[in-house]
Amino acid sequence: MQDDTLPLNNSNATTTPLSTRLPFTKYDFGWVLLCIGMAIGAGTVLMPVQIGLKGIWVFITAFIIAYPATYIVQDIYLKTLSESETCDDYTDIISHYLGKNWGIFLGVIYFLMIIHGVFIYSLSVVFDSASYIKTFGLTEADLSQSIIYKVAIFAVLVAIASGGEKLLFKISGPMVVVKVGIILIFGFAMIPHWNLDNISAFPAASVFFRDVLLTIPFCFFSAVFIQVLNPMNIAYRKREPDRVLATRMAIRTHRISYITLIAIILFFSFSFTFSISHEEAVSAFEQNISALALAAQVIPGHIIHITSTILNIFAVL
């Protein structure tokens, strides 16, 4: 019988040759959507404005530095998680490296952080959903002040979270597809308005290096979904008894997710960058509006209002 407690680098830990091509299943696709959805948010639609402020040359340099760094950090983190012999939960993984006492202590800290995150997230959903319900005239009262409404929202979120990854796939998958679809549609819609004159001149060296240093963190966190890697690793390990095979699947899912995410972000950002001037970017920054508001200048009707509302709702969820 195969002993799946052997170290990951032990050849006896798997009967599947490393050169064997792994099939890409709906389960893998579900995790790809979750990873991308975790990263796409408000930062994505604000990216073109930041590029317009700092200049395209600053952004190109910053993303050449930041995006590989983000991938390396997440890849190392995922591989470190995968080295653990047991992978029932976060406490088991920490105990493998630091011992049982540290595992319990950090497990409690991790639990409290999760509770805090769920609480903050629930409040965001409560207030934003109540605001949209009132804005669209579905109710005259502010539901965010109702204890029953708050409890109901919290109960629904807990029920979804406790339903496992399959339920999350069914709920979050369509929302991520819609978010990505909206971003891509806006990117393509701006292509006819590209103007190479909007590409700013290369700045002075001192200004360039200063802005690059300030932009690197923005680029770094625009593509981060490290918070979903631990649940993904645990899910693959529970689904696939062969530890090495599960690790290969998780690493492949991470790689596909990251490449797809970067392609989406870069296309959307550059498409808007070629379409707006520095002055328009400054005006958008001063008014605290996103690229979607800038797109309203070229896309007529209520399309922008509807799609931006959908994107904002799904970004919160």
LOSEMAR-434798 format. One record per atom (N, C-alpha, C): x, z, y. Coordinates in steps of 0.2 Angstrom, whole numbers, padded with zeros to 4 digits, always signed. Layout:
REM residues N
XZY...
END
This chain:
REM residues 317
+0004+0000-0006+0000+0000+0000+0004+0000+0006+0002-0004+0011+0006-0004+0017+0006+0002+0021+0011+0005+0024+0011+0011+0028+0012+0009+0035+0006+0009+0039+0006+0007+0046+0008+0012+0050+0012+0018+0048+0015+0022+0052+0022+0021+0053+0025+0016+0050+0032+0014+0051+0033+0011+0058+0039+0012+0061+0040+0010+0067+0039+0002+0068+0037+0001+0075+0035-0006+0076+0040-0011+0074+0046-0010+0075+0052-0014+0074+0054-0015+0067+0050-0011+0062+0052-0011+0055+0049-0017+0052+0052-0021+0048+0049-0027+0045+0044-0026+0040+0044-0020+0038+0038-0018+0033+0032-0017+0036+0032-0016+0043+0026-0014+0046+0020-0020+0046+0022-0026+0044+0017-0031+0044+0019-0036+0039+0014-0039+0036+0014-0044+0031+0013-0051+0034+0012-0051+0041+0011-0058+0044+0017-0060+0048+0020-0066+0046+0026-0068+0049+0025-0069+0057+0030-0067+0060+0030-0067+0068+0029-0074+0070+0030-0079+0066+0029-0086+0069+0022-0089+0067+0018-0085+0064+0011-0087+0062+0007-0087+0069+0004-0093+0070+0000-0094+0075-0007-0090+0075-0008-0086+0080-0014-0081+0080-0020-0085+0083-0026-0085+0079-0032-0088+0082-0034-0084+0088-0037-0088+0093-0039-0085+0099-0047-0085+0099-0049-0078+0098-0056-0077+0097-0060-0075+0103-0067-0075+0102-0071-0072+0107-0069-0065+0110-0067-0061+0105-0065-0055+0107-0059-0055+0111-0054-0059+0110-0049-0060+0115-0051-0062+0121-0055-0067+0121-0058-0070+0128-0062-0065+0132-0065-0060+0128-0068-0055+0132-0063-0050+0135-0058-0049+0132-0053-0045+0135-0049-0048+0141-0049-0055+0140-0046-0059+0146-0050-0058+0152-0057-0059+0151-0062-0058+0157-0061-0051+0160-0061-0046+0156-0060-0039+0158-0054-0038+0162-0049-0041+0160-0042-0040+0164-0043-0044+0171-0045-0050+0171-0046-0054+0177-0051-0051+0181-0056-0048+0179-0061-0045+0183-0059-0039+0186-0055-0035+0182-0052-0029+0185-0047-0030+0191-0044-0036+0191-0040-0038+0197-0043-0041+0203-0048-0045+0202-0051-0049+0207-0056-0044+0211-0055-0044+0217-0059-0039+0221-0058-0041+0229-0059-0036+0233-0058-0037+0240-0052-0040+0242-0046-0038+0239-0040-0040+0240-0039-0048+0240-0043-0051+0235-0042-0058+0234-0045-0062+0240-0051-0060+0242-0054-0063+0248-0051-0062+0254-0047-0057+0255-0043-0055+0261-0036-0059+0261-0034-0061+0255-0027-0064+0254-0026-0070+0259-0031-0075+0260-0029-0080+0265-0028-0078+0272-0032-0073+0274-0031-0070+0281-0024-0067+0282-0022-0063+0277-0015-0061+0277-0010-0066+0277-0011-0071+0273-0006-0077+0274-0006-0080+0280-0012-0081+0283-0012-0084+0290-0009-0080+0295-0009-0073+0294-0006-0069+0299+0002-0069+0298+0004-0068+0292+0012-0068+0291+0015-0075+0291+0011-0080+0289+0014-0086+0288+0015-0088+0280+0015-0094+0279+0015-0097+0272+0022-0095+0269+0027-0096+0273+0034-0095+0270+0035-0088+0268+0032-0083+0272+0033-0076+0270+0029-0075+0263+0023-0078+0263+0019-0077+0257+0022-0080+0251+0025-0086+0251+0028-0089+0245+0034-0085+0243+0038-0082+0248+0044-0078+0246+0041-0072+0242+0036-0069+0245+0034-0062+0243+0031-0063+0236+0027-0068+0235+0024-0069+0228+0029-0071+0223+0034-0074+0225+0040-0076+0220+0043-0070+0218+0043-0065+0222+0046-0058+0220+0041-0054+0217+0035-0053+0220+0030-0048+0217+0027-0050+0211+0025-0056+0210+0021-0058+0204+0025-0057+0198+0031-0060+0197+0035-0058+0191+0036-0051+0190+0037-0047+0195+0038-0040+0195+0032-0036+0192+0026-0039+0194+0020-0036+0192+0019-0037+0184+0020-0043+0182+0020-0045+0175+0025-0041+0171+0031-0040+0173+0036-0036+0170+0034-0029+0169+0031-0026+0174+0029-0019+0174+0024-0018+0169+0019-0023+0169+0013-0022+0165+0015-0024+0158+0019-0028+0157+0022-0030+0150+0026-0024+0147+0030-0021+0151+0034-0015+0148+0029-0010+0146+0024-0008+0151+0019-0003+0150+0015-0004+0143+0013-0011+0142+0009-0012+0136+0014-0012+0130+0020-0014+0130+0024-0013+0124+0026-0006+0123+0027-0002+0128+0028+0005+0127+0022+0008+0124+0016+0007+0126+0010+0009+0122+0010+0007+0115+0012+0001+0114+0011-0002+0107+0016+0001+0102+0022+0004+0105+0027+0007+0101+0024+0014+0097+0019+0017+0100+0016+0023+0097+0014+0022+0090+0016+0026+0085+0014+0026+0078+0006+0027+0077+0003+0032+0081-0004+0033+0081-0007+0031+0088-0013+0029+0088-0016+0026+0094-0023+0027+0094-0025+0033+0093-0032+0035+0093-0035+0036+0100-0030+0039+0104-0032+0040+0111-0026+0040+0115-0027+0042+0122-0021+0042+0127-0017+0048+0125-0020+0054+0123-0016+0060+0121-0011+0058+0115-0013+0055+0110-0009+0053+0104-0003+0049+0107-0004+0044+0111+0001+0040+0113+0007+0044+0117+0004+0049+0122+0009+0053+0125+0013+0058+0121+0009+0061+0116+0012+0065+0111+0017+0062+0107+0017+0056+0106+0022+0052+0102+0028+0052+0105+0028+0052+0112+0034+0051+0116+0037+0058+0118+0032+0062+0121+0034+0069+0124+0033+0075+0120+0029+0074+0115+0028+0080+0111+0020+0082+0112+0018+0087+0107+0011+0089+0107+0009+0092+0114+0013+0097+0116+0011+0101+0122+0010+0096+0128+0015+0092+0129+0015+0087+0135+0009+0083+0134+0008+0081+0127+0002+0076+0126-0005+0079+0128-0005+0086+0126-0012+0089+0128-0012+0090+0136-0007+0092+0139-0007+0093+0146-0008+0087+0150-0004+0081+0149-0006+0075+0152-0012+0072+0150-0015+0073+0144-0021+0071+0142-0027+0074+0146-0026+0081+0148-0031+0084+0152-0031+0081+0159-0025+0080+0161-0024+0077+0168-0027+0070+0168-0026+0066+0163-0028+0059+0162-0036+0060+0162-0039+0065+0158-0046+0065+0158-0049+0067+0165-0046+0072+0169-0048+0073+0175-0048+0067+0180-0043+0063+0179-0042+0057+0184-0048+0052+0182-0049+0052+0176-0055+0047+0173-0061+0050+0176-0062+0056+0176-0069+0059+0178-0069+0058+0186-0064+0059+0189-0064+0058+0196-0065+0051+0198-0062+0046+0194-0063+0039+0195-0070+0037+0194-0073+0040+0189-0080+0038+0187-0084+0041+0192-0083+0047+0195-0087+0049+0200-0087+0045+0207-0081+0043+0209-0080+0039+0215-0083+0032+0214-0082+0029+0208-0085+0023+0206-0093+0023+0206-0095+0029+0204-0103+0030+0203-0106+0030+0210-0102+0034+0215-0105+0035+0221-0104+0028+0225-0099+0024+0224-0099+0017+0227-0105+0013+0225-0106+0013+0218-0112+0009+0216-0118+0012+0218-0119+0018+0219-0125+0021+0222-0127+0019+0229-0122+0020+0233-0123+0018+0240-0123+0011+0241-0119+0007+0238-0119+0000+0239-0126-0003+0236-0128-0001+0230-0134-0004+0228-0140-0002+0232-0140+0004+0234-0145+0006+0238-0146+0002+0245-0140+0001+0248-0139-0003+0254-0142-0010+0253-0140-0013+0247-0143-0020+0246-0150-0020+0245-0152-0015+0241-0160-0015+0239-0164-0014+0246-0161-0010+0250-0165-0009+0257-0164-0015+0261-0158-0018+0261-0157-0024+0265-0161-0030+0263-0162-0031+0257-0167-0036+0254-0174-0035+0254-0176-0029+0257-0183-0027+0258-0186-0025+0252-0183-0023+0247-0186-0021+0240-0189-0014+0241-0186-0010+0246-0189-0003+0247-0187-0002+0255-0191+0003+0258-0190+0005+0264-0186+0011+0265-0186+0015+0259-0182+0021+0259-0175+0020+0257-0171+0025+0259-0164+0024+0257-0163+0028+0250-0162+0024+0245-0162+0027+0238-0156+0031+0237-0151+0030+0241-0144+0034+0240-0145+0041+0242-0151+0043+0245-0152+0050+0246-0156+0053+0241-0158+0049+0236-0163+0052+0231-0158+0054+0225-0159+0061+0223-0156+0063+0217-0157+0060+0211-0164+0058+0210-0166+0054+0204-0162+0048+0203-0162+0044+0209-0158+0038+0209-0151+0038+0207-0148+0044+0210-0141+0045+0208-0140+0046+0201-0144+0051+0198-0143+0053+0191-0145+0046+0187-0149+0042+0189-0151+0036+0185-0145+0031+0185-0142+0030+0190-0136+0026+0191-0131+0028+0186-0129+0035+0187-0124+0038+0183-0125+0038+0176-0131+0039+0174-0133+0038+0167-0132+0031+0164-0134+0026+0168-0133+0019+0166-0126+0018+0165-0122+0020+0170-0115+0018+0169-0112+0022+0163-0113+0028+0162-0111+0032+0156-0113+0028+0150-0119+0026+0150-0122+0023+0144-0118+0016+0142-0117+0013+0147-0113+0006+0147-0106+0008+0144-0103+0013+0147-0096+0014+0145-0095+0017+0138-0100+0021+0136-0100+0023+0129-0102+0018+0124-0104+0013+0126-0107+0007+0122-0101+0004+0118-0095+0005+0121-0089+0001+0118-0088-0005+0121-0082-0009+0119-0080-0015+0122-0085-0021+0122-0089-0021+0116-0093-0026+0115-0099-0027+0120-0101-0021+0122-0106-0020+0127-0103-0022+0134-0097-0019+0135-0094-0021+0141-0093-0029+0142-0091-0032+0136-0090-0039+0137-0097-0043+0139-0102-0040+0136-0109-0044+0137-0111-0043+0144-0109-0037+0147-0111-0036+0154-0106-0038+0159-0100-0037+0158-0095-0039+0163-0093-0046+0163-0093-0049+0157-0091-0056+0156-0095-0061+0161-0101-0061+0161-0105-0065+0165-0103-0064+0173-0102-0057+0174-0101-0056+0181-0094-0058+0183-0089-0058+0179-0082-0060+0180-0082-0068+0181-0086-0071+0176-0087-0079+0177-0090-0081+0183-0095-0077+0186-0098-0079+0192-0093-0078+0198-0089-0072+0198-0084-0071+0203-0079-0076+0203-0076-0078+0197-0071-0083+0197-0074-0090+0199-0080-0091+0197-0084-0097+0199-0084-0098+0207-0087-0093+0210-0087-0093+0217-0081-0094+0221-0076-0090+0218-0069-0091+0222-0066-0098+0221-0067-0101+0215-0065-0108+0214-0069-0113+0218-0076-0112+0218-0080-0117+0222-0078-0117+0229-0077-0111+0232-0074-0110+0239-0068-0114+0240-0063-0113+0235-0057-0116+0235-0057-0123+0236-0061-0126+0231-0062-0133+0231-0066-0136+0237-0071-0132+0240-0075-0134+0246-0070-0134+0252-0064-0131+0252-0060-0131+0258-0055-0137+0258-0054-0140+0252-0050-0145+0251-0050-0151+0257-0057-0153+0258-0057-0159+0263-0055-0156+0270-0054-0150+0271-0052-0147+0278-0045-0145+0278-0041-0147+0273-0034-0146+0273-0031-0149+0279-0026-0146+0282-0023-0149+0288-0016-0146+0288-0011-0150+0286-0004-0148+0286-0001-0145+0292-0005-0146+0298-0002-0143+0304-0003-0136+0304-0008-0133+0300-0009-0126+0299-0003-0122+0296+0002-0126+0293+0008-0123+0290+0012-0121+0296+0013-0114+0297+0017-0112+0302+0025-0113+0301+0028-0113+0307+0035-0114+0306+0039-0108+0303+0045-0109+0301+0049-0104+0298+0051-0099+0303+0049-0092+0302+0050-0087+0307+0058-0086+0308+0059-0082+0313+0066-0079+0314+0068-0075+0308+0074-0074+0306+0077-0071+0300+0074-0064+0300+0075-0060+0305+0073-0053+0305+0066-0052+0304+0062-0056+0308+0055-0056+0307+0053-0058+0300+0056-0063+0297+0055-0065+0290+0056-0060+0285+0061-0057+0285+0063-0052+0280+0058-0046+0281+0057-0044+0287+0052-0038+0288+0045-0040+0285+0043-0046+0287+0036-0047+0284+0036-0048+0277+0041-0051+0274+0042-0051+0267+0041-0044+0263+0045-0039+0266+0045-0033+0263+0038-0029+0264+0034-0031+0269+0028-0028+0271+0023-0032+0266+0024-0038+0264+0019-0042+0261+0020-0041+0253+0026-0039+0251+0027-0038+0244+0022-0034+0240+0021-0028+0243+0016-0023+0240+0009-0026+0240+0007-0030+0245+0000-0033+0245+0000-0038+0239+0005-0042+0238+0005-0047+0233+0005-0043+0226+0009-0038+0226+0010-0034+0219+0003-0032+0217-0001-0028+0221-0007-0025+0219-0013-0030+0219-0012-0036+0222-0017-0041+0221-0018-0044+0214-0013-0042+0210-0013-0045+0203-0012-0040+0198-0014-0034+0200-0013-0028+0195-0020-0026+0191-0019-0026+0185-0024-0023+0180-0022-0019+0175-0017-0015+0177-0013-0011+0172-0018-0005+0169-0023-0003+0173-0028+0002+0171-0032+0000+0165-0032-0007+0163-0036-0009+0158-0032-0010+0152-0025-0009+0152-0021-0011+0147-0021-0006+0141-0021+0001+0143-0022+0006+0138-0028+0006+0134-0034+0005+0137-0040+0004+0133-0039-0002+0128-0036-0008+0131-0036-0014+0127-0031-0013+0121-0026-0009+0122-0021-0008+0117-0024-0004+0111-0028+0001+0113-0031+0006+0109-0036+0002+0105-0040-0003+0108-0045-0006+0105-0043-0011+0100-0037-0015+0102-0034-0019+0097-0031-0015+0091-0028-0010+0092-0025-0006+0087-0031-0003+0082-0037-0001+0084-0042+0001+0080-0045-0005+0076-0045-0011+0080-0048-0017+0076-0044-0020+0071-0037-0020+0072-0032-0023+0068-0028-0017+0065-0028-0016+0058-0024-0011+0055-0017-0012+0055-0015-0019+0056-0008-0021+0056-0005-0020+0063-0001-0015+0064+0001-0013+0071+0005-0018+0075+0009-0022+0071+0013-0027+0074+0008-0033+0076+0003-0035+0072-0001-0040+0073-0006-0038+0079-0008-0032+0080-0012-0029+0085-0008-0030+0092-0002-0028+0091+0003-0028+0097+0003-0036+0100+0005-0040+0095+0005-0047+0097-0001-0050+0100-0007-0048+0098-0013-0050+0101-0014-0047+0108-0012-0041+0109-0013-0038+0115-0008-0041+0120-0002-0042+0118+0003-0045+0123+0001-0052+0125-0002-0056+0120-0004-0063+0121-0010-0063+0126-0015-0058+0125-0021-0057+0129-0018-0056+0137-0014-0051+0137-0011-0050+0144-0008-0056+0147-0004-0059+0143+0000-0065+0146-0005-0071+0148-0010-0072+0144-0015-0077+0146-0019-0075+0152-0021-0068+0152-0025-0066+0158-0021-0066+0164-0015-0064+0164-0010-0064+0170-0009-0071+0173-0008-0076+0168-0006-0083+0171-0013-0086+0174-0018-0085+0171-0025-0087+0173-0026-0084+0180-0025-0077+0181-0027-0074+0187-0022-0076+0192-0016-0077+0191-0011-0080+0197-0013-0087+0199-0015-0091+0194-0017-0098+0196-0023-0098+0200-0028-0093+0199-0034-0093+0203-0033-0090+0210-0029-0085+0210-0027-0082+0217-0023-0087+0221-0018-0090+0218-0014-0095+0222-0018-0101+0224-0022-0104+0220-0026-0110+0222-0031-0108+0228-0035-0102+0227-0039-0100+0232-0036-0098+0239-0030-0095+0238-0026-0093+0244-0023-0099+0248-0020-0103+0244-0017-0109+0248-0022-0114+0250-0028-0115+0247-0033-0119+0249-0036-0117+0256-0037-0110+0257-0039-0108+0263-0033-0108+0268-0027-0107+0266-0022-0107+0271-0021-0113+0274-0022-0119+0270-0021-0125+0273-0027-0127+0278-0032-0123+0277-0038-0125+0281-0039-0121+0287-0036-0115+0288-0037-0111+0294-0030-0111+0298-0031-0110+0305-0025-0109+0309-0023-0102+0310-0017-0101+0313-0015-0094+0314-0020-0091+0318-0022-0094+0323-0027-0091+0328-0033-0089+0325-0036-0093+0320-0042-0091+0316-0040-0085+0312-0034-0085+0309-0033-0079+0305-0032-0073+0309-0029-0073+0315-0029-0067+0319-0036-0065+0321-0040-0070+0323-0047-0068+0325-0051-0065+0319-0050-0067+0313-0053-0064+0307-0050-0057+0306-0044-0056+0307-0041-0049+0306-0044-0045+0311-0044-0047+0317-0047-0042+0322-0054-0040+0321-0058-0045+0318-0065-0044+0317-0066-0041+0310-0061-0040+0306-0061-0037+0299-0066-0041+0295-0065-0047+0295-0069-0052+0290-0064-0055+0285-0067-0057+0280-0063-0060+0274-0063-0068+0275-0060-0071+0270-0060-0078+0270-0067-0081+0269-0071-0078+0266-0078-0080+0265-0082-0081+0271-0081-0077+0276-0084-0078+0283-0081-0084+0286-0074-0085+0285-0071-0091+0288-0074-0097+0285-0076-0097+0279-0079-0103+0276-0085-0105+0278-0089-0100+0282-0095-0101+0284-0095-0106+0290-0089-0107+0293-0088-0112+0298-0089-0119+0295-0088-0120+0289-0088-0127+0286-0093-0128+0281-0096-0123+0278-0101-0123+0273-0108-0121+0276-0113-0126+0277-0119-0124+0281-0124-0120+0277-0129-0118+0281-0135-0114+0277-0133-0107+0275-0137-0105+0271-0137-0098+0268-0132-0097+0262-0129-0102+0260-0125-0102+0254-0120-0097+0255-0116-0096+0260-0111-0091+0261-0114-0084+0261-0119-0083+0264-0122-0076+0264-0124-0074+0257-0127-0079+0253-0129-0077+0246-0124-0076+0242-0119-0081+0242-0113-0080+0237-0109-0074+0239-0108-0073+0246-0103-0068+0247-0106-0061+0245-0113-0061+0246-0117-0055+0244-0116-0054+0236-0117-0059+0232-0116-0059+0225-0109-0056+0223-0104-0059+0227-0097-0058+0226-0095-0050+0227-0098-0048+0233-0097-0041+0235-0100-0036+0230-0106-0038+0227-0110-0034+0222-0106-0033+0216-0104-0039+0213-0100-0040+0207-0093-0037+0208-0090-0037+0214-0083-0034+0215-0084-0026+0214-0089-0024+0217-0090-0016+0216-0092-0014+0209-0096-0018+0205-0098-0017+0198-0092-0018+0194
END
